[in-house]
Amino acid sequence: MGAMQQKAAENGQLKELIFGRNEAGLHQPTSITAKRWAGRCLSHPRPDRSQTMTDLPVYAVVNLIINDAATYRQYEKGFFPLLKQYGGELVTFDDDAFTLEGFSPRTGRMIILKFPSEAQIRAWYADPDYQALSEHRRAGTRLEFLTAVRGSPPRG
């Protein structure tokens, strides 16, 4: 922070220094930094909410630690036909993911699945055949999380 900003901050006038006021008395960006920030906000408008959330893909993010590989393989053998039945697809998995930042680095296997909609992922998870099959996963792993993340609408 420069000397001018430091003095303005001490006097509680930093917002005025950075944004200033227009003829109507509203804050407007005056510094180069504030103008860049305002420009980024305008160039990334809020998503169009007219597209319903049910039309968007949903991703499953999974972290598990395999304790019994043979039992987990039984789960894997029946997993893909059920996944495909609900329009799901395996995006990727990684047994050696790395953390770039944060307090809870993940160990074990990270998996990302993609489903065409929230309804599809919910139906897949609730399917009695999947629940029966997932007993093998539960017996052979320690599940850290299985989280559904809704996709974003296209920006434009």
N, C-alpha and C positions, 0 to 999 in steps of 0.2 A: 504494500500500500504506500503510495507516495505521500509526501508531506501534506499536500492539499487535502487528500482523502483522509489522512490521519486526523487532521484538525477538524474536518467536517464530521468525522465519526465521533470525535470527542464532544462535539457540540450537538450531536443527534441529527445532523443534517446530511448524512451520507446518501440517503434516498433522494433528497433534493439535488445533491451534486451529480449523482449518476443519472437520475431520470428527469429532473427539472419539471416544469409545469407548462402546459400549453395555454392558449388564450382562454379556454374553458376552465382552467384550474386543475386539469387532470394531469397525472404524471405521464411524461413521455420520455423516451430514451434520449439522452444528450451525449453521453460518452460513447466512444467507439465500441467498448466492451458491451455496454447496454444495447447499442444498436444491433450488434452482432447477435446477442442473446434474443432480442425481439425478433430479428429476422429468422432465426432458427425456429422460434415458436410459430411464426407464420408459415414457414415452409414445411412444417410437420403438423398439419391440422389434426384435430380429433377425428377418429374413425367415423365413417358413415354408419349410424346406428339403424338405418332403414333395413340393412341386411340383418336378418335375425341370427342370433347366436346358434340356432340349430342348424344353420347352413354351413357352419364353419367346422374345419377339422378339429379334432381333440387329440392331444398327445398324452400318452402314458409314460411317465418317467419313473423308473424302477431302480432301486438299489437293494441288492441282496448279497448275502455271503453264503457261499455253497459249503455246507458241512458234510454232506453225503452225496458224492457225485453220482453214484449208481441210482439212488432214489430220485435225484434231480433229473437224470436222463429219462426216467419214466415219464416225468412231467413234460420234458421237451418233445418226446416222441408224439404225444397227443396234442401238443400245443398249437402247432401251425395250422392243422385243418380247422380247428375252432377259431383261430384268429382270422383266417381267410373267410370263414362262414359269415363273419360280421364286418367284412370289408376292411379288416385291419391289416397292417403291414409292419414288418420289422424295419425300422429306420436304421438302427445300429445297436451294437452292444460292445462293451469294452471291459476287459478284466483288469486293466491297468490305467484307469482314467487318472488324470492329474488335476489338481486344484490350482487355479491361478490366484485366487484371493478368497479369504473368508476364514471362519473359525472352525468349521466342521468338514475337514477333508473326508471324502468318501473312500471307503475301502470296499473290496469285493467287486461284484459285477454291476455295471450301470447299463440299463437297457432303455431304449426309446422306441415306443410303438406309435403308430399313427392310425386313427380311425376317422371315417368320413364325417361323423357327427357325435354329439354327446349322447344321443339316443343309442347309437350303435355301441359305444364303449360301455354304456350302462347295461345294455342287453347282453353283451359278451360276458361281462363280469357276473351278472345275475344268472346266466345260463346254468342249469343244474349239471350239465355235462362238464362245464368248465369248473364249477365248484368241486365236483367229485375229483377231477383231474388235479386241481390245485392242492389237494391233500398231499400229493407227492412233493409239490414245491414246499409246502409248509413243513413236511417231515424232513426234507433234505437241505433246507436253507434257513437262514435267519433273515427275514424280510425287514429291511430298515424302513422302506417306504414304497408305496405304489400310489403315485399321485397323478391325477388327471389335470392337464393344463389346456385350457381352451386356446385355439388359434386366434389370431387377430384378423379382422376384416381387411381386405386390400385397401391400401391408401391410394388416393388418387384425386 
